[in-house]
């Protein structure tokens, strides 16, 4: 459990390193390489998933599909950085795994699915989900904002990093 917590905090720290270097315009400008979305939109998406899970650990029931959507997270660097700090702090308070119940929407009107999951499983998912979005952000940074410095492993899955070192 502790290794997953540390890994998620490290992922969020990478987000913060990027945010600390972006101007407001760079954060919010549409990126053709991101199909017209902005770096801010990808960051918002990452952060909302953390906020959704962390905000519902006590109740034990959540839905990423019905998460609170906060457009300020994609338009205000300070708000995004505050969310990174808050999620990292919440992660650091976790101690033990816990059974959770997740609801997901399915294609079609009113179709949904209920799943049993665990906090540990969702932490693994959040890290992978974040790395996936950071891979897209990395492409935009490399191609359009080359002055931004980021870790070499940004957007590279843990399994790929481990495989490369073998």
MDTraj code that builds the backbone (N, CA, C; nanometers):
import mdtraj as md
import numpy as np

residues = "UNK UNK UNK UNK UNK UNK UNK UNK UNK UNK UNK UNK UNK UNK UNK UNK UNK UNK UNK UNK UNK UNK UNK UNK UNK UNK UNK UNK UNK UNK UNK UNK UNK UNK UNK UNK UNK UNK UNK UNK UNK UNK UNK UNK UNK UNK UNK UNK UNK UNK UNK UNK UNK UNK UNK UNK UNK UNK UNK UNK UNK UNK UNK UNK UNK UNK UNK UNK UNK UNK UNK UNK UNK UNK UNK UNK UNK UNK UNK UNK UNK UNK UNK UNK UNK UNK UNK UNK UNK UNK UNK UNK UNK UNK UNK UNK UNK UNK UNK UNK UNK UNK UNK UNK UNK UNK UNK UNK UNK UNK UNK UNK UNK UNK UNK UNK UNK UNK UNK UNK UNK UNK UNK UNK UNK UNK UNK UNK UNK UNK UNK UNK UNK UNK UNK UNK UNK UNK UNK UNK UNK UNK UNK UNK UNK UNK UNK UNK UNK UNK UNK UNK UNK UNK UNK UNK UNK UNK UNK UNK UNK UNK UNK UNK UNK UNK".split()
xyz = np.array([
    [0.0828, -0.1191, 0.0000],
    [0.0000, 0.0000, 0.0000],
    [0.0874, 0.1258, 0.0000],
    [0.1904, 0.1250, 0.0850],
    [0.2752, 0.2430, 0.0964],
    [0.3453, 0.2740, -0.0357],
    [0.3884, 0.1714, -0.1075],
    [0.4562, 0.1938, -0.2356],
    [0.3628, 0.2606, -0.3360],
    [0.2352, 0.2213, -0.3369],
    [0.1376, 0.2836, -0.4269],
    [0.1116, 0.4290, -0.3899],
    [0.1074, 0.4566, -0.2622],
    [0.0873, 0.5942, -0.2164],
    [0.2048, 0.6809, -0.2615],
    [0.3252, 0.6321, -0.2374],
    [0.4454, 0.7064, -0.2770],
    [0.4471, 0.7278, -0.4279],
    [0.4151, 0.6251, -0.5041],
    [0.4147, 0.6366, -0.6502],
    [0.3140, 0.7423, -0.6960],
    [0.1949, 0.7423, -0.6399],
    [0.0953, 0.8427, -0.6771],
    [0.1410, 0.9833, -0.6407],
    [0.2013, 0.9986, -0.5266],
    [0.2530, 1.1304, -0.4883],
    [0.3621, 1.1737, -0.5853],
    [0.4468, 1.0815, -0.6267],
    [0.5515, 1.1138, -0.7249],
    [0.4914, 1.1572, -0.8581],
    [0.3852, 1.0917, -0.9006],
    [0.3175, 1.1311, -1.0243],
    [0.2634, 1.2736, -1.0102],
    [0.2002, 1.3021, -0.8978],
    [0.1469, 1.4367, -0.8753],
    [0.2588, 1.5408, -0.8672],
    [0.3720, 1.5033, -0.8109],
    [0.4862, 1.5959, -0.8068],
    [0.5330, 1.6306, -0.9475],
    [0.5291, 1.5338, -1.0382],
    [0.5665, 1.5601, -1.1778],
    [0.4689, 1.6589, -1.2421],
    [0.3415, 1.6434, -1.2101],
    [0.2418, 1.7392, -1.2589],
    [0.2773, 1.8792, -1.2086],
    [0.3115, 1.8894, -1.0815],
    [0.3418, 2.0194, -1.0235],
    [0.4673, 2.0809, -1.0844],
    [0.5671, 1.9987, -1.1151],
    [0.6887, 2.0492, -1.1798],
    [0.6530, 2.1147, -1.3130],
    [0.5656, 2.0515, -1.3879],
    [0.5225, 2.1089, -1.5166],
    [0.4440, 2.2374, -1.4930],
    [0.3484, 2.2327, -1.4013],
    [0.2654, 2.3509, -1.3743],
    [0.3499, 2.4702, -1.3317],
    [0.4549, 2.4443, -1.2570],
    [0.5406, 2.5515, -1.2091],
    [0.6181, 2.6222, -1.3183],
    [0.6225, 2.5634, -1.4375],
    [0.6978, 2.6219, -1.5483],
    [0.6095, 2.6842, -1.6561],
    [0.4810, 2.6558, -1.6532],
    [0.3909, 2.7028, -1.7580],
    [0.3401, 2.8434, -1.7298],
    [0.3226, 2.9194, -1.8354],
    [0.2506, 3.0462, -1.8228],
    [0.1013, 3.0149, -1.8278],
    [0.0212, 3.1116, -1.7909],
    [-0.1241, 3.0926, -1.7959],
    [-0.1691, 3.0588, -1.9378],
    [-0.1130, 3.1266, -2.0367],
    [-0.1510, 3.0987, -2.1760],
    [-0.1079, 2.9590, -2.2194],
    [0.0119, 2.9192, -2.1822],
    [0.0590, 2.7849, -2.2194],
    [-0.0290, 2.6776, -2.1567],
    [-0.0785, 2.7039, -2.0389],
    [-0.1648, 2.6103, -1.9669],
    [-0.3010, 2.5971, -2.0340],
    [-0.3525, 2.7073, -2.0866],
    [-0.4902, 2.7077, -2.1379],
    [-0.5029, 2.7035, -2.2893],
    [-0.3949, 2.7284, -2.3618],
    [-0.4045, 2.7286, -2.5086],
    [-0.4387, 2.5905, -2.5621],
    [-0.5254, 2.5885, -2.6623],
    [-0.5573, 2.4632, -2.7306],
    [-0.4332, 2.4130, -2.8022],
    [-0.4125, 2.2839, -2.7952],
    [-0.2967, 2.2205, -2.8571],
    [-0.3442, 2.1287, -2.9701],
    [-0.3068, 2.1584, -3.0943],
    [-0.3461, 2.0700, -3.2044],
    [-0.3042, 1.9246, -3.1815],
    [-0.1872, 1.9044, -3.1199],
    [-0.1402, 1.7683, -3.0932],
    [-0.2258, 1.6953, -2.9901],
    [-0.3035, 1.7714, -2.9153],
    [-0.3937, 1.7129, -2.8155],
    [-0.5377, 1.7174, -2.8648],
    [-0.5536, 1.7186, -2.9969],
    [-0.6860, 1.7197, -3.0606],
    [-0.7684, 1.8403, -3.0164],
    [-0.6986, 1.9528, -2.9963],
    [-0.7670, 2.0759, -2.9608],
    [-0.7874, 2.0979, -2.8123],
    [-0.7511, 2.0019, -2.7315],
    [-0.7619, 2.0241, -2.5870],
    [-0.6350, 2.0942, -2.5392],
    [-0.6390, 2.1418, -2.4177],
    [-0.5245, 2.2118, -2.3609],
    [-0.4527, 2.1229, -2.2601],
    [-0.3329, 2.1637, -2.2252],
    [-0.2619, 2.0962, -2.1170],
    [-0.3462, 2.1058, -1.9902],
    [-0.4070, 2.2218, -1.9688],
    [-0.4926, 2.2408, -1.8524],
    [-0.6074, 2.1415, -1.8470],
    [-0.6652, 2.1104, -1.9604],
    [-0.7767, 2.0143, -1.9614],
    [-0.7295, 1.8751, -1.9208],
    [-0.6112, 1.8364, -1.9661],
    [-0.5585, 1.7057, -1.9255],
    [-0.5238, 1.7049, -1.7773],
    [-0.4667, 1.8140, -1.7290],
    [-0.4349, 1.8239, -1.5866],
    [-0.5634, 1.8207, -1.5040],
    [-0.6641, 1.8946, -1.5459],
    [-0.7926, 1.8927, -1.4740],
    [-0.8457, 1.7505, -1.4645],
    [-0.8427, 1.6793, -1.5751],
    [-0.8937, 1.5428, -1.5792],
    [-0.8196, 1.4537, -1.4784],
    [-0.6887, 1.4639, -1.4762],
    [-0.6087, 1.3876, -1.3792],
    [-0.6503, 1.4221, -1.2372],
    [-0.6532, 1.5510, -1.2088],
    [-0.6787, 1.5959, -1.0717],
    [-0.8197, 1.5633, -1.0246],
    [-0.9168, 1.5718, -1.1137],
    [-1.0540, 1.5384, -1.0746],
    [-1.0673, 1.3920, -1.0332],
    [-0.9941, 1.3036, -1.0975],
    [-1.0007, 1.1632, -1.0591],
    [-0.9437, 1.1439, -0.9184],
    [-0.8319, 1.2112, -0.8892],
    [-0.7778, 1.2033, -0.7531],
    [-0.8769, 1.2604, -0.6527],
    [-0.9315, 1.3768, -0.6823],
    [-1.0267, 1.4390, -0.5896],
    [-1.1489, 1.3506, -0.5687],
    [-1.1946, 1.2868, -0.6750],
    [-1.3110, 1.1986, -0.6645],
    [-1.2831, 1.0820, -0.5694],
    [-1.1733, 1.0138, -0.5913],
    [-1.1430, 0.8996, -0.5058],
    [-1.1151, 0.9437, -0.3625],
    [-1.0273, 1.0423, -0.3464],
    [-0.9901, 1.0846, -0.2112],
    [-1.1103, 1.1391, -0.1337],
    [-1.2010, 1.2056, -0.2032],
    [-1.3185, 1.2617, -0.1378],
    [-1.4238, 1.1598, -0.1007],
    [-1.4087, 1.0374, -0.1488],
    [-1.5104, 0.9353, -0.1227],
    [-1.4571, 0.8107, -0.0531],
    [-1.3336, 0.8138, -0.0091],
    [-1.2769, 0.6976, 0.0601],
    [-1.3589, 0.6640, 0.1839],
    [-1.3946, 0.7640, 0.2618],
    [-1.4702, 0.7376, 0.3855],
    [-1.6064, 0.6761, 0.3580],
    [-1.6770, 0.7275, 0.2577],
    [-1.8101, 0.6738, 0.2282],
    [-1.8004, 0.5359, 0.1643],
    [-1.6899, 0.5095, 0.0948],
    [-1.6690, 0.3790, 0.0338],
    [-1.7370, 0.3607, -0.0995],
    [-1.7995, 0.4650, -0.1528],
    [-1.8730, 0.4546, -0.2793],
    [-1.8405, 0.5759, -0.3663],
    [-1.8134, 0.5527, -0.4936],
    [-1.7766, 0.6638, -0.5806],
    [-1.8046, 0.6304, -0.7262],
    [-1.7966, 0.7326, -0.8095],
    [-1.8086, 0.7177, -0.9547],
    [-1.7218, 0.8229, -1.0216],
    [-1.6226, 0.7792, -1.0953],
    [-1.5424, 0.8747, -1.1713],
    [-1.6291, 0.9462, -1.2746],
    [-1.7301, 0.8767, -1.3243],
    [-1.8184, 0.9356, -1.4262],
    [-1.9028, 1.0494, -1.3697],
    [-1.9325, 1.0442, -1.2422],
    [-2.0161, 1.1469, -1.1789],
    [-1.9344, 1.2372, -1.0867],
    [-1.8065, 1.2473, -1.1162],
    [-1.7185, 1.3323, -1.0355],
    [-1.7558, 1.4793, -1.0530],
    [-1.7151, 1.5596, -0.9572],
    [-1.7306, 1.7042, -0.9695],
    [-1.6348, 1.7513, -1.0781],
    [-1.6851, 1.8287, -1.1702],
    [-1.6021, 1.8831, -1.2780],
    [-1.5789, 2.0307, -1.2491],
    [-1.4534, 2.0650, -1.2316],
    [-1.4161, 2.2004, -1.1914],
    [-1.3316, 2.2643, -1.3007],
    [-1.3950, 2.3463, -1.3829],
    [-1.3252, 2.4083, -1.4951],
    [-1.2141, 2.5024, -1.4504],
    [-1.2169, 2.5469, -1.3259],
    [-1.1081, 2.6322, -1.2770],
    [-0.9759, 2.5555, -1.2720],
    [-0.9829, 2.4241, -1.2574],
    [-0.8610, 2.3429, -1.2556],
    [-0.7899, 2.3432, -1.3899],
    [-0.8614, 2.3750, -1.4967],
    [-0.7973, 2.3781, -1.6284],
    [-0.7644, 2.5186, -1.6754],
    [-0.8065, 2.6196, -1.5989],
    [-0.7822, 2.7569, -1.6419],
    [-0.6982, 2.8378, -1.5436],
    [-0.6853, 2.7907, -1.4219],
    [-0.6104, 2.8654, -1.3204],
    [-0.4987, 2.7784, -1.2639],
    [-0.3767, 2.8165, -1.2958],
    [-0.2613, 2.7399, -1.2497],
    [-0.2588, 2.7252, -1.0977],
    [-0.2905, 2.8318, -1.0265],
    [-0.2895, 2.8265, -0.8807],
    [-0.3891, 2.7263, -0.8261],
    [-0.5051, 2.7211, -0.8858],
    [-0.6087, 2.6256, -0.8433],
    [-0.5613, 2.4820, -0.8710],
    [-0.5000, 2.4601, -0.9866],
    [-0.4489, 2.3268, -1.0206],
    [-0.3374, 2.2862, -0.9241],
    [-0.2471, 2.3773, -0.8959],
    [-0.1368, 2.3457, -0.8042],
    [-0.1901, 2.3199, -0.6631],
    [-0.2934, 2.3924, -0.6239],
    [-0.3554, 2.3676, -0.4947],
    [-0.4180, 2.2298, -0.4871],
    [-0.4782, 2.1863, -0.5960],
    [-0.5377, 2.0533, -0.6012],
    [-0.4305, 1.9451, -0.5937],
    [-0.3182, 1.9675, -0.6611],
    [-0.2060, 1.8735, -0.6522],
    [-0.1628, 1.8595, -0.5068],
    [-0.1435, 1.9718, -0.4396],
    [-0.0994, 1.9700, -0.2999],
    [-0.2019, 1.9014, -0.2103],
    [-0.3297, 1.9329, -0.2313],
    [-0.4356, 1.8729, -0.1497],
    [-0.4426, 1.7219, -0.1712],
    [-0.4383, 1.6785, -0.2963],
    [-0.4443, 1.5340, -0.3241],
    [-0.3226, 1.4623, -0.2666],
    [-0.2049, 1.5234, -0.2779],
    [-0.0843, 1.4629, -0.2211],
    [-0.0970, 1.4505, -0.0703],
    [-0.1512, 1.5537, -0.0069],
    [-0.1700, 1.5504, 0.1383],
    [-0.2703, 1.4412, 0.1768],
    [-0.3794, 1.4313, 0.1025],
    [-0.4794, 1.3276, 0.1309],
    [-0.4196, 1.1880, 0.1128],
    [-0.3413, 1.1703, 0.0085],
    [-0.2759, 1.0413, -0.0135],
    [-0.1858, 1.0046, 0.1042],
    [-0.1155, 1.1035, 0.1563],
    [-0.0208, 1.0765, 0.2649],
    [-0.0899, 1.0350, 0.3946],
    [-0.2211, 1.0560, 0.4052],
    [-0.2932, 1.0157, 0.5264],
    [-0.3450, 0.8718, 0.5182],
    [-0.3392, 0.8135, 0.3999],
    [-0.3897, 0.6765, 0.3840],
    [-0.2957, 0.5778, 0.4517],
    [-0.3549, 0.4753, 0.5113],
    [-0.2736, 0.3772, 0.5827],
    [-0.3008, 0.2358, 0.5346],
    [-0.4288, 0.1990, 0.5278],
    [-0.4631, 0.0610, 0.4958],
    [-0.5573, 0.0557, 0.3758],
    [-0.5575, -0.0585, 0.3114],
    [-0.6482, -0.0838, 0.2007],
    [-0.7915, -0.0879, 0.2533],
    [-0.8853, -0.0687, 0.1643],
    [-1.0263, -0.0658, 0.2042],
    [-1.1108, -0.1116, 0.0866],
    [-1.2156, -0.1864, 0.1149],
    [-1.3114, -0.2248, 0.0115],
    [-1.3919, -0.1018, -0.0299],
    [-1.4146, -0.0882, -0.1604],
    [-1.4904, 0.0245, -0.2148],
    [-1.5926, -0.0268, -0.3149],
    [-1.6884, 0.0575, -0.3447],
    [-1.7912, 0.0289, -0.4443],
    [-1.7872, 0.1403, -0.5476],
    [-1.7735, 0.1028, -0.6751],
    [-1.7635, 0.2009, -0.7826],
    [-1.8787, 0.1821, -0.8807],
    [-1.9329, 0.2926, -0.9264],
    [-2.0372, 0.2922, -1.0279],
    [-1.9781, 0.3482, -1.1562],
    [-2.0086, 0.2830, -1.2684],
    [-1.9608, 0.3278, -1.3996],
    [-2.0761, 0.3346, -1.4973],
    [-2.0722, 0.4363, -1.5820],
    [-2.1712, 0.4454, -1.6893],
    [-2.1278, 0.3557, -1.8049],
    [-2.2266, 0.2992, -1.8706],
    [-2.2036, 0.2196, -1.9907],
    [-2.2683, 0.2909, -2.1081],
    [-2.2264, 0.2593, -2.2303],
    [-2.2914, 0.3232, -2.3454],
    [-2.4404, 0.2908, -2.3484],
    [-2.5203, 0.3905, -2.3754],
    [-2.6654, 0.3719, -2.3790],
    [-2.7313, 0.4474, -2.2649],
    [-2.8526, 0.4861, -2.2870],
    [-2.9269, 0.5667, -2.1899],
    [-2.9539, 0.4892, -2.0619],
    [-2.9045, 0.5410, -1.9515],
    [-2.9356, 0.4851, -1.8206],
    [-2.8680, 0.3545, -1.7870],
    [-2.7704, 0.3133, -1.8662],
    [-2.7015, 0.1879, -1.8368],
    [-2.5804, 0.2153, -1.7495],
    [-2.5697, 0.1397, -1.6422],
    [-2.4544, 0.1556, -1.5544],
    [-2.4138, 0.0205, -1.4987],
    [-2.2986, 0.0195, -1.4370],
    [-2.2447, -0.1025, -1.3794],
    [-2.1886, -0.0701, -1.2420],
    [-2.2112, -0.1592, -1.1483],
    [-2.1566, -0.1454, -1.0134],
    [-2.0434, -0.2461, -0.9989],
    [-1.9311, -0.2007, -0.9452],
    [-1.8179, -0.2907, -0.9265],
    [-1.7660, -0.2835, -0.7842],
    [-1.7214, -0.3971, -0.7356],
    [-1.6464, -0.4011, -0.6115],
    [-1.5011, -0.3761, -0.6474],
    [-1.4361, -0.2950, -0.5689],
    [-1.2954, -0.2656, -0.5923],
    [-1.2306, -0.2404, -0.4573],
    [-1.1073, -0.2010, -0.4588],
    [-1.0368, -0.1681, -0.3357],
    [-0.9616, -0.0369, -0.3532],
    [-0.9308, 0.0241, -0.2444],
    [-0.8528, 0.1474, -0.2481],
    [-0.7187, 0.1216, -0.3159],
    [-0.6571, 0.0107, -0.2845],
    [-0.5278, -0.0231, -0.3437],
    [-0.5391, -0.0361, -0.4954],
    [-0.6416, -0.1023, -0.5421],
    [-0.6620, -0.1174, -0.6868],
    [-0.6850, 0.0184, -0.7524],
    [-0.7619, 0.1030, -0.6890],
    [-0.7897, 0.2346, -0.7466],
    [-0.6666, 0.3243, -0.7450],
    [-0.5809, 0.3099, -0.6466],
    [-0.4559, 0.3856, -0.6481],
    [-0.3676, 0.3428, -0.7643],
    [-0.3647, 0.2128, -0.7926],
    [-0.2893, 0.1643, -0.9086],
    [-0.3491, 0.2218, -1.0374],
    [-0.4823, 0.2238, -1.0446],
    [-0.5495, 0.2799, -1.1616],
    [-0.5191, 0.4289, -1.1766],
    [-0.5276, 0.5045, -1.0673],
    [-0.5037, 0.6492, -1.0760],
    [-0.3639, 0.6792, -1.1277],
    [-0.2654, 0.6056, -1.0811],
    [-0.1290, 0.6278, -1.1290],
    [-0.1207, 0.5986, -1.2788],
    [-0.1751, 0.4862, -1.3225],
    [-0.1719, 0.4506, -1.4656],
    [-0.2497, 0.5514, -1.5495],
    [-0.3652, 0.5911, -1.5026],
    [-0.4490, 0.6882, -1.5729],
    [-0.3752, 0.8210, -1.5882],
    [-0.3101, 0.8638, -1.4815],
    [-0.2358, 0.9898, -1.4841],
    [-0.1178, 0.9813, -1.5797],
    [-0.0447, 0.8713, -1.5752],
    [0.0701, 0.8542, -1.6651],
    [0.0239, 0.8584, -1.8103],
    [-0.0892, 0.7976, -1.8395],
    [-0.1445, 0.7992, -1.9749],
    [-0.1686, 0.9433, -2.0216],
    [-0.2322, 1.0237, -1.9382],
    [-0.2581, 1.1632, -1.9766],
    [-0.1290, 1.2442, -1.9811],
    [-0.0360, 1.2147, -1.8933],
    [0.0917, 1.2855, -1.8955],
    [0.1736, 1.2501, -2.0196],
    [0.1523, 1.1314, -2.0755],
    [0.2190, 1.0971, -2.2013],
    [0.1722, 1.1903, -2.3124],
    [0.0432, 1.2190, -2.3146],
    [-0.0087, 1.3119, -2.4153],
    [0.0424, 1.4535, -2.3903],
    [0.0439, 1.4939, -2.2644],
    [0.0960, 1.6258, -2.2293],
    [0.2426, 1.6358, -2.2715],
    [0.3177, 1.5305, -2.2501],
    [0.4596, 1.5304, -2.2875],
    [0.4780, 1.5555, -2.4366],
    [0.3950, 1.4934, -2.5173],
    [0.4039, 1.5146, -2.6621],
    [0.3860, 1.6619, -2.6949],
    [0.2868, 1.7239, -2.6353],
    [0.2633, 1.8666, -2.6598],
    [0.3805, 1.9503, -2.6098],
    [0.4341, 1.9170, -2.4936],
    [0.5469, 1.9917, -2.4397],
    [0.6687, 1.9804, -2.5312],
    [0.6990, 1.8588, -2.5735],
    [0.8161, 1.8378, -2.6587],
    [0.8042, 1.9111, -2.7916],
    [0.6853, 1.9125, -2.8468],
    [0.6668, 1.9670, -2.9809],
    [0.6384, 2.1167, -2.9834],
    [0.5734, 2.1694, -2.8817],
    [0.5315, 2.3098, -2.8886],
    [0.5877, 2.3978, -2.7772],
    [0.6346, 2.3367, -2.6696],
    [0.6870, 2.4143, -2.5568],
    [0.8213, 2.3558, -2.5115],
    [0.9210, 2.3586, -2.5993],
    [1.0476, 2.2908, -2.5694],
    [1.1254, 2.3506, -2.4529],
    [1.0875, 2.4675, -2.4058],
    [1.1565, 2.5270, -2.2911],
    [1.1144, 2.4648, -2.1580],
    [1.0076, 2.3865, -2.1581],
    [0.9610, 2.3216, -2.0351],
    [1.0493, 2.1999, -2.0085],
    [1.1022, 2.1920, -1.8880],
    [1.1875, 2.0809, -1.8477],
    [1.1028, 1.9824, -1.7676],
    [1.1133, 1.8560, -1.8017],
    [1.0357, 1.7549, -1.7309],
    [1.1199, 1.6294, -1.7152],
    [1.0840, 1.5430, -1.6186],
    [1.1601, 1.4199, -1.5981],
    [1.1571, 1.3315, -1.7223],
    [1.2667, 1.2627, -1.7477],
    [1.2771, 1.1766, -1.8661],
    [1.1682, 1.0708, -1.8690],
    [1.1236, 1.0244, -1.7528],
    [1.0235, 0.9176, -1.7482],
    [0.8796, 0.9688, -1.7483],
    [0.8606, 1.1000, -1.7678],
    [0.7243, 1.1547, -1.7696],
    [0.6416, 1.0869, -1.8778],
    [0.5277, 1.0324, -1.8389],
    [0.4376, 0.9693, -1.9338],
    [0.4758, 0.8282, -1.9739],
    [0.5739, 0.7714, -1.9071],
    [0.6162, 0.6341, -1.9365],
    [0.5655, 0.5451, -1.8237],
    [0.4925, 0.4414, -1.8603],
    [0.4326, 0.3508, -1.7614],
    [0.5401, 0.2825, -1.6775],
    [0.5049, 0.2522, -1.5545],
    [0.5982, 0.1852, -1.4633],
    [0.6486, 0.0541, -1.5223],
    [0.5594, -0.0225, -1.5831],
    [0.6021, -0.1510, -1.6396],
    [0.7012, -0.1311, -1.7538],
    [0.6832, -0.0268, -1.8324],
    [0.7770, 0.0026, -1.9415],
    [0.9106, 0.0468, -1.8835],
    [0.9073, 0.1320, -1.7832],
    [1.0319, 0.1760, -1.7182],
    [1.1064, 0.0565, -1.6610],
    [1.0333, -0.0325, -1.5937],
    [1.0966, -0.1516, -1.5354],
    [1.1535, -0.2422, -1.6433],
    [1.0794, -0.2609, -1.7513],
    [1.1258, -0.3468, -1.8617],
    [1.2552, -0.2914, -1.9237],
    [1.2619, -0.1611, -1.9380],
    [1.3800, -0.0979, -1.9985],
    [1.5039, -0.1140, -1.9128],
    [1.4868, -0.1274, -1.7820],
    [1.6028, -0.1414, -1.6936],
    [1.6480, -0.2872, -1.6780],
    [1.5710, -0.3803, -1.7289],
    [1.6079, -0.5232, -1.7177],
    [1.7129, -0.5596, -1.8189],
])
top = md.Topology()
chain = top.add_chain()
for i, resn in enumerate(residues, 1):
    res = top.add_residue(resn, chain, resSeq=i)
    for name in ("N", "CA", "C"):
        top.add_atom(name, md.element.get_by_symbol(name[0]), res)
traj = md.Trajectory(xyz[None], top)
